[in-house]
Amino acid sequence: MAEEKQELKYFVRIANTDLDGNKAIGNALIKIKGISFMLSNAICRAAAIDPAKKTGYLNDNEVSRIDEAIKEPSKFRVPPWLFNRRKDPEDNADKHLIGSGLTFTQDNDIKMMKKIKSYKGIRHMLGLPVRGQRTRSNFRKNKGKVLGVKRKEKSKAGKV
């Protein structure tokens, strides 16, 4: 039984993203937009792959299993609380979006909020913080220009 030395691939393509072959697969999957550390570990466990294994040493079968687990995590019994699109307004299903699909959906959600003129939509329109942060000391940039602190003018009645 001669053990073959597998050659390291420097780039591995998973979910339309080039991943670094020198990194562990658990850390490399985080570079895909929409995949967090927790989901990365869940995908590795679902595909029965060691998260510490280098990405460049994965064979084609393992890469295809990871790809399948990323596309349909519910089939691999990944818990739905890890998904980024739970109770989707269109079909009320739990989904997990990645890459350009995630960006497209976020943009459509913001456009819908602006269209119905919800509070969050109005804040997006005005370029102000959406989630309740203070605006007195932060968020002073107005479309690229930095605004300073505006001082009150001294009244002339005080200087007599």
C-alpha positions as CSV (number, residue, x, y, z in Angstrom):
1,M,0.0,0.0,0.0
2,A,1.9,3.0,-1.3
3,E,0.5,6.2,0.1
4,E,0.3,8.9,-2.5
5,K,1.4,12.4,-1.6
6,Q,-1.5,14.7,-2.6
7,E,-0.5,18.0,-4.1
8,L,-1.7,21.2,-2.6
9,K,-4.0,23.3,-4.7
10,Y,-3.5,27.0,-4.0
11,F,-7.0,28.0,-4.9
12,V,-10.2,25.9,-4.4
13,R,-13.5,27.1,-5.9
14,I,-16.5,26.6,-3.7
15,A,-19.8,28.5,-4.1
16,N,-18.4,30.7,-6.9
17,T,-15.6,32.0,-4.6
18,D,-11.9,31.2,-4.8
19,L,-10.7,30.1,-1.3
20,D,-7.1,30.1,-0.1
21,G,-5.7,26.5,-0.2
22,N,-3.2,27.1,2.6
23,K,-6.0,27.9,5.2
24,A,-8.0,25.4,7.1
25,I,-11.4,24.7,5.5
26,G,-13.2,26.0,8.6
27,N,-11.6,29.4,8.3
28,A,-11.6,29.5,4.5
29,L,-15.3,29.2,4.3
30,I,-15.8,32.4,6.2
31,K,-14.5,34.3,3.2
32,I,-17.7,33.4,1.3
33,K,-20.2,36.3,1.8
34,G,-23.1,35.1,4.0
35,I,-21.2,32.3,5.8
36,S,-20.3,32.9,9.5
37,F,-17.9,31.0,11.7
38,M,-20.8,29.0,13.3
39,L,-22.3,28.1,9.9
40,S,-18.8,27.1,8.6
41,N,-18.4,24.6,11.4
42,A,-21.9,23.3,10.9
43,I,-21.2,22.8,7.1
44,C,-17.9,21.0,7.9
45,R,-19.7,18.7,10.3
46,A,-22.6,18.1,7.9
47,A,-20.2,17.2,5.1
48,A,-18.2,15.0,7.5
49,I,-14.9,16.9,6.9
50,D,-12.4,17.9,9.6
51,P,-12.5,21.8,9.9
52,A,-8.8,21.8,10.5
53,K,-8.0,20.1,7.2
54,K,-6.3,22.4,4.7
55,T,-8.5,23.5,1.8
56,G,-5.9,22.7,-0.8
57,Y,-5.9,19.0,0.2
58,L,-9.6,18.5,-0.3
59,N,-10.5,16.1,-3.1
60,D,-13.3,16.7,-5.6
61,N,-15.8,14.6,-3.7
62,E,-15.3,16.6,-0.5
63,V,-15.5,19.9,-2.4
64,S,-18.8,18.8,-4.0
65,R,-20.2,17.7,-0.6
66,I,-19.3,21.1,0.9
67,D,-20.9,22.9,-2.1
68,E,-24.1,20.9,-1.6
69,A,-24.2,21.6,2.1
70,I,-23.8,25.4,1.4
71,K,-26.5,25.4,-1.3
72,E,-29.1,23.4,0.8
73,P,-28.1,23.4,4.4
74,S,-31.6,22.3,5.6
75,K,-31.1,18.9,3.8
76,F,-28.0,18.3,5.9
77,R,-29.9,19.0,9.1
78,V,-28.2,22.3,9.8
79,P,-30.3,24.1,12.4
80,P,-32.5,26.9,11.0
81,W,-31.4,29.4,13.6
82,L,-28.1,29.6,11.7
83,F,-29.8,30.8,8.5
84,N,-29.6,34.4,7.5
85,R,-33.1,34.6,5.9
86,R,-35.6,33.0,8.3
87,K,-39.3,33.4,7.6
88,D,-38.8,35.0,4.2
89,P,-41.7,37.5,3.5
90,E,-42.3,36.1,0.0
91,D,-42.8,32.4,0.8
92,N,-42.4,32.1,4.6
93,A,-39.6,29.6,4.3
94,D,-36.3,29.4,6.1
95,K,-33.5,30.1,3.6
96,H,-29.8,30.8,3.7
97,L,-28.5,33.1,1.0
98,I,-24.9,33.5,-0.1
99,G,-22.9,35.7,-2.4
100,S,-24.6,38.0,-4.9
101,G,-28.1,36.5,-4.0
102,L,-27.6,37.9,-0.5
103,T,-26.6,41.4,-1.8
104,F,-29.5,41.4,-4.2
105,T,-32.0,40.5,-1.5
106,Q,-30.7,43.1,0.9
107,D,-31.0,45.8,-1.7
108,N,-34.5,44.8,-2.5
109,D,-35.5,44.8,1.2
110,I,-34.1,48.3,1.6
111,K,-35.9,49.5,-1.6
112,M,-39.2,48.0,-0.2
113,M,-38.7,49.8,3.1
114,K,-38.1,53.1,1.3
115,K,-41.1,52.5,-0.9
116,I,-43.5,51.9,2.0
117,K,-41.8,54.8,3.9
118,S,-41.3,52.8,7.1
119,Y,-39.1,54.4,9.8
120,K,-36.1,52.3,8.7
121,G,-36.7,53.2,5.1
122,I,-36.8,56.9,5.9
123,R,-33.5,56.6,7.9
124,H,-32.0,54.8,4.9
125,M,-33.2,57.6,2.5
126,L,-31.7,60.3,4.7
127,G,-28.4,58.5,5.2
128,L,-28.9,58.4,9.0
129,P,-28.3,55.4,11.3
130,V,-31.1,52.9,11.2
131,R,-30.8,51.0,14.4
132,G,-31.2,53.7,17.1
133,Q,-27.7,55.0,17.5
134,R,-27.0,58.5,18.8
135,T,-26.3,61.2,16.2
136,R,-25.0,64.0,18.3
137,S,-21.3,63.0,18.3
138,N,-21.2,60.3,15.5
139,F,-22.5,60.1,11.9
140,R,-21.4,63.7,11.1
141,K,-20.4,62.8,7.6
142,N,-22.8,64.2,5.0
143,K,-22.3,62.4,1.7
144,G,-18.5,62.4,1.9
145,K,-18.1,65.8,3.6
146,V,-17.1,66.0,7.2
147,L,-19.1,68.5,9.3
148,G,-17.6,70.0,12.4
149,V,-19.3,71.0,15.6
150,K,-21.5,74.0,15.1
151,R,-21.1,76.6,17.8
152,K,-23.7,79.0,19.0
153,E,-23.1,82.6,18.1
154,K,-22.6,85.0,21.0
155,S,-25.3,87.4,21.4
156,K,-24.4,91.1,20.8
157,A,-26.6,92.2,23.7
158,G,-24.1,90.8,26.2
159,K,-21.3,93.2,24.9
160,V,-22.5,96.6,25.9
